[in-house]
Amino acid sequence: MLSIIIQAAENFLHNQIDLKTEKSTDINTFSKMRTVIASIDVKMDDGETKTIYLGFNETLIKEIISVYLMEDDADDATMQDMVLESTNMIVGSAKVLAEEAEKEHFMITTPEFKAIEEFDNCICSEISILSTSKDSLVIGIKG
């Protein structure tokens, strides 16, 4: 599942925001940064539920806000809203990619805002980081 979410996130960052990405799993370089975090639950066909966490560093979410809303000085409330919308777009795209590839089928819930904090407070079984010229996006899966 992580690979399909990474693909959807890469597509989003490249095609929508015009940022190239590089993958990493080194959470240490990422964990002490101010990160806007949202989660979304995914229910698999076999009944298992996983929680997907997306953490956008402040610089990256502000770049996304600049592209979509043309705002250069976003406040915390705007960052929270954009993280929810971006999470919904990325995981929704992953759902479509998985179905098209006939890999996995799953249902998604409505994204929830979690916090603005260091990402290392999220306990995940799988983690990947997409670094861009505008900072990073961390993807974590629990369950």
C-alpha positions in Angstrom: 0.0 0.0 0.0 2.8 2.4 0.8 4.2 2.3 -2.8 0.8 3.2 -4.3 0.5 6.2 -1.9 4.0 7.3 -2.7 3.2 7.1 -6.4 0.0 9.2 -5.9 1.9 11.8 -3.8 4.7 12.0 -6.4 2.0 12.6 -9.1 0.4 15.3 -7.0 3.6 17.1 -6.2 5.0 16.8 -9.8 1.8 17.3 -11.8 -0.1 19.8 -9.6 2.6 21.7 -7.8 5.4 21.3 -10.3 7.9 19.9 -7.8 10.3 17.0 -8.4 10.7 14.5 -5.6 13.3 12.3 -4.1 12.5 9.3 -1.8 14.1 8.7 1.6 13.4 6.8 4.7 15.7 8.8 7.0 13.1 10.3 9.4 15.9 11.8 11.5 16.4 14.7 9.1 12.7 15.3 9.0 11.5 14.7 12.6 12.4 18.0 14.3 10.6 20.2 11.7 7.3 21.9 12.2 4.9 19.6 10.3 1.2 19.9 9.5 -0.2 16.4 9.9 -3.5 14.8 8.7 -4.7 11.2 8.7 -7.2 9.2 6.8 -8.4 5.7 7.5 -8.4 3.1 4.8 -10.5 0.0 5.0 -9.2 -2.9 2.9 -11.4 -5.5 1.2 -10.3 -8.1 3.8 -11.8 -5.8 6.6 -8.4 -4.6 7.9 -8.2 -0.9 8.6 -5.0 1.1 8.2 -4.4 4.8 9.1 -2.4 6.8 6.6 -0.6 9.9 8.0 0.6 12.6 5.7 2.9 15.3 7.2 3.7 18.3 5.2 6.6 20.5 6.3 5.4 24.1 6.7 7.4 25.3 3.7 5.8 22.7 1.4 2.2 23.3 2.5 2.7 27.0 2.0 3.9 26.3 -1.5 0.8 24.2 -2.2 -1.3 27.1 -0.8 0.5 29.5 -3.0 -0.3 27.4 -6.1 -3.9 26.7 -5.3 -5.0 29.8 -3.4 -2.4 32.3 -4.5 -1.7 33.3 -0.9 1.8 34.0 0.2 1.3 34.3 4.0 -1.0 31.4 5.1 -2.1 31.1 8.7 -2.4 27.9 10.6 -6.1 27.5 9.8 -5.4 27.7 6.1 -2.5 25.3 6.4 -4.8 22.8 8.2 -7.5 23.1 5.5 -5.0 22.6 2.7 -3.4 19.6 4.4 -6.9 18.0 4.6 -7.6 18.7 1.0 -4.2 17.5 -0.2 -4.5 14.3 1.9 -7.9 13.7 0.3 -6.5 14.2 -3.2 -3.4 12.0 -2.7 -5.2 9.1 -1.0 -8.1 9.3 -3.4 -5.7 9.2 -6.3 -4.0 6.2 -4.7 -7.4 4.4 -4.5 -7.9 5.0 -8.2 -4.3 3.9 -9.1 -4.8 0.7 -7.0 -8.1 -0.2 -8.7 -6.7 0.5 -12.2 -3.7 -1.7 -11.5 -6.1 -4.3 -9.9 -3.7 -4.4 -6.9 -5.8 -3.4 -4.0 -9.3 -2.2 -3.4 -10.1 0.0 -0.4 -12.6 2.5 1.0 -11.4 5.8 2.4 -12.8 8.0 5.1 -12.8 11.8 5.5 -9.3 13.1 6.4 -8.8 14.4 9.9 -6.4 17.1 11.0 -4.1 15.7 13.6 -1.6 18.4 14.7 1.1 20.9 13.9 4.1 19.3 15.5 7.1 17.1 14.9 6.2 14.0 12.9 8.1 11.6 15.1 5.1 11.7 17.5 3.2 9.5 15.0 3.9 5.9 15.5 3.9 4.2 12.1 4.8 0.7 10.9 5.9 2.1 7.5 7.4 5.5 6.6 8.7 7.2 3.5 9.7 10.7 2.9 9.4 12.6 -0.4 11.9 15.5 -0.4 11.4 18.5 -2.8 13.1 21.8 -3.4 10.3 23.2 -1.1 10.9 20.8 1.8 9.4 17.4 2.5 6.3 15.3 2.8 6.3 12.3 5.1 4.0 9.4 4.5 3.3 7.0 7.4 1.1 3.9 7.7 -0.2 2.5 10.9 -1.9 -0.8 11.1 
